[in-house]
Amino acid sequence: DASILVVSEKGFGKRSVLGDYRVQRRGGKGIITLKKTGKTGSMVALKEVLPEDELMMITRHGVIIRVPVKGIRVIGRNTQGVKVMNLDAGDLVVDVARVIREEDATPEEAESPVTAGDS
């Protein structure tokens, strides 16, 4: 159920099915994965993600947002994508990190504080 996630510097992103990317041999010319336009800008991240994952996106001005992967549409490989992050004037996305969701720990599993008399 994994997919390829692409994010551009101007806040556009998309997910594509892994099967859309064919294996190439020596002499291959590459595969287009994002239509680069003045509207989308350059690609800043390409990650393999699962629907239950989340993304942390950071901009040049230090704005950080957390976005669920399932909120980003799965669309064709050679498309520009959809707006994932609204940016202020002059701001650009500089990096994207995949956050793998873990099961929440129960309060009983939390470490208890150690006091001076405990051994």
Buried (B, 14 or more C-beta within 10 A) or exposed (E): EEBBBBBBBBBBBBBBBEEBEEEEEEEEEEEEBBBBEEEBBEBBBEBEBBBEBBBEBBBBEEBEBEBEBBEBEBBEBEBBBBEBBEBEEEBBBBEBEBBEEEEEEEEEEEEEEEEEEEE
